[in-house]
C-alpha cells in the first residue's frame, strides 16, 4: 500500500492502480469489493487498545475517513469528492491482512466494526485527500433486493 494525494475511481472497476483494479489482489475473482474505507478513529482505537500502529497502510483499506460513521454509509449512495459510491457491506479482516502486515494481532484488532466497509463505484471521479463525504440517498434495506442489485452489477 502506498499513500497518494489523489486517485481516479472508475465506475464498476474501482481505483485505478489498485491491485483489485488490475485483477492481482489476493481475492481477485472472488471478492467484488471495489473500494474499501476505514475510519481514522478505528485506527486510533487499534493503536490505543492493541498497541498496533496501522496508519502506515497495513490495514489494506483504500480510503481513510475522518468524522464519518461508516456503518451509516451501508446501503447508501454517497459522494467522496466528485466520485459517487454505494456502500455495500462491512469489510471484516481476514488472515491474509495479518500475513501481509507481518504483525500478530492485526486481524483481531480490525474486528468489532473497525474493519471498515466496501463500496461500489457508481460514477467515476477523483478522490483526493481532504474531500468531504456527502450522503446522496438511502438505498434499499431489503436484503433480497440488495443481493439482486449486487448480482446485476456483476453480470
C-alpha positions as CSV (number, residue, x, y, z in Angstrom):
1,X,0.0,0.0,0.0
2,X,1.2,3.5,-0.8
3,X,-0.3,6.8,0.3
4,X,-1.4,9.1,-2.5
5,X,-2.9,12.6,-2.6
6,X,-5.5,11.6,-5.2
7,X,-6.7,8.6,-7.1
8,X,-9.0,8.1,-10.1
9,X,-12.1,6.0,-9.3
10,X,-13.6,4.2,-12.3
11,X,-17.2,3.1,-12.4
12,X,-17.7,-0.6,-12.0
13,X,-14.0,-1.2,-11.6
14,X,-12.5,0.5,-8.6
15,X,-9.4,2.6,-8.0
16,X,-7.0,2.9,-10.9
17,X,-3.7,1.3,-10.0
18,X,-5.2,-0.7,-7.1
19,X,-4.4,-4.4,-7.0
20,X,-8.1,-5.4,-7.4
21,X,-8.5,-2.9,-10.3
22,X,-5.6,-4.8,-12.0
23,X,-7.0,-8.2,-11.0
24,X,-3.9,-9.1,-9.0
25,X,-5.4,-8.8,-5.5
26,X,-5.3,-11.8,-3.2
27,X,-9.1,-12.4,-3.5
28,X,-9.5,-11.2,-7.2
29,X,-12.3,-13.1,-8.9
30,X,-13.8,-14.0,-5.5
31,X,-14.4,-10.7,-3.8
32,X,-16.1,-7.8,-5.6
33,X,-15.0,-5.0,-3.2
34,X,-14.0,-2.2,-5.5
35,X,-13.2,0.4,-2.8
36,X,-12.6,-0.1,0.9
37,X,-12.9,2.6,3.5
38,X,-11.8,2.7,7.2
39,X,-12.1,5.4,9.8
40,X,-9.2,7.2,11.3
41,X,-10.8,6.7,14.7
42,X,-10.8,2.9,14.2
43,X,-7.0,3.1,13.5
44,X,-6.5,5.3,16.6
45,X,-8.5,2.9,18.8
46,X,-6.5,-0.1,17.5
47,X,-3.3,1.7,18.4
48,X,-4.7,2.5,21.9
49,X,-6.2,-0.9,22.6
50,X,-3.6,-3.2,20.8
51,X,-0.5,-1.0,20.5
52,X,-0.5,-1.7,16.8
53,X,0.0,1.3,14.5
54,X,-1.7,0.7,11.2
55,X,-1.6,4.3,10.0
56,X,1.1,3.3,7.5
57,X,-1.5,1.5,5.4
58,X,-1.0,-2.1,6.6
59,X,-4.8,-2.1,7.3
60,X,-5.1,-2.7,3.5
61,X,-8.0,-0.3,3.1
62,X,-8.1,2.2,0.2
63,X,-9.6,5.3,1.8
64,X,-9.2,6.6,5.4
65,X,-12.1,8.9,6.6
66,X,-12.4,11.2,9.5
67,X,-15.6,12.0,11.3
68,X,-17.8,9.7,9.2
69,X,-19.5,6.7,10.9
70,X,-19.0,4.3,8.0
71,X,-21.8,2.0,9.2
72,X,-24.2,4.8,8.2
73,X,-22.9,4.6,4.6
74,X,-24.0,1.0,4.2
75,X,-27.0,0.7,1.8
76,X,-26.4,4.4,0.9
77,X,-25.3,6.3,-2.2
78,X,-22.6,8.8,-1.2
79,X,-20.0,11.1,-2.8
80,X,-16.4,11.4,-2.0
81,X,-15.2,14.4,-3.9
82,X,-16.8,14.0,-7.4
83,X,-16.9,10.2,-7.2
84,X,-20.2,8.5,-6.4
85,X,-20.2,5.3,-4.4
86,X,-22.7,2.8,-3.0
87,X,-21.8,1.4,0.5
88,X,-22.3,-2.3,0.0
89,X,-21.2,-4.3,3.1
90,X,-18.9,-4.4,6.1
91,X,-15.2,-5.3,5.3
92,X,-14.2,-7.7,8.0
93,X,-10.5,-8.6,8.3
94,X,-9.0,-11.8,7.0
95,X,-5.9,-13.9,7.9
96,X,-4.2,-12.5,4.7
97,X,-4.2,-9.0,6.1
98,X,-2.3,-10.2,9.1
99,X,0.3,-12.1,7.0
100,X,0.8,-9.0,4.8
101,X,1.1,-6.7,7.8
102,X,3.6,-9.0,9.3
103,X,2.3,-8.4,12.8
104,X,0.4,-10.7,15.1
105,X,-3.0,-9.4,16.2
106,X,-3.8,-7.2,13.2
107,X,-6.8,-9.3,12.1
108,X,-8.2,-9.4,15.6
109,X,-7.7,-5.6,16.0
110,X,-9.6,-4.9,12.8
111,X,-12.7,-6.7,14.1
112,X,-15.6,-5.2,16.0
113,X,-16.6,-2.7,13.3
114,X,-13.1,-1.5,12.9
115,X,-12.5,-3.3,9.5
116,X,-14.4,-0.6,7.5
117,X,-16.7,-1.1,4.6
118,X,-16.8,-2.0,0.9
119,X,-18.1,0.4,-1.7
120,X,-19.1,0.1,-5.4
121,X,-18.0,2.9,-7.8
122,X,-21.2,4.2,-9.4
123,X,-19.8,7.3,-11.1
124,X,-16.2,7.8,-12.0
125,X,-14.3,10.7,-10.5
126,X,-11.3,11.7,-8.5
127,X,-10.9,11.0,-4.7
128,X,-8.5,13.5,-3.1
129,X,-7.1,13.8,0.4
130,X,-9.4,16.3,2.3
131,X,-12.5,15.5,0.2
132,X,-15.8,15.6,2.1
133,X,-18.2,12.6,2.2
134,X,-21.8,13.6,1.2
135,X,-24.7,11.3,1.5
136,X,-26.9,11.4,-1.6
137,X,-29.6,8.8,-1.0
138,X,-30.6,5.8,1.1
139,X,-30.7,2.6,-1.0
140,X,-32.8,-0.5,-0.3
141,X,-32.6,-2.1,3.1
142,X,-34.3,-5.3,1.8
143,X,-31.6,-8.0,1.8
144,X,-33.1,-9.8,-1.2
145,X,-33.3,-6.6,-3.3
146,X,-29.7,-5.7,-2.3
147,X,-28.4,-9.1,-3.2
148,X,-30.2,-8.9,-6.6
149,X,-28.6,-5.4,-7.2
150,X,-25.2,-6.8,-6.5
151,X,-25.7,-9.7,-8.8
152,X,-27.0,-7.4,-11.6
153,X,-23.9,-5.2,-11.2
154,X,-21.5,-8.1,-11.8
155,X,-23.3,-9.7,-14.8
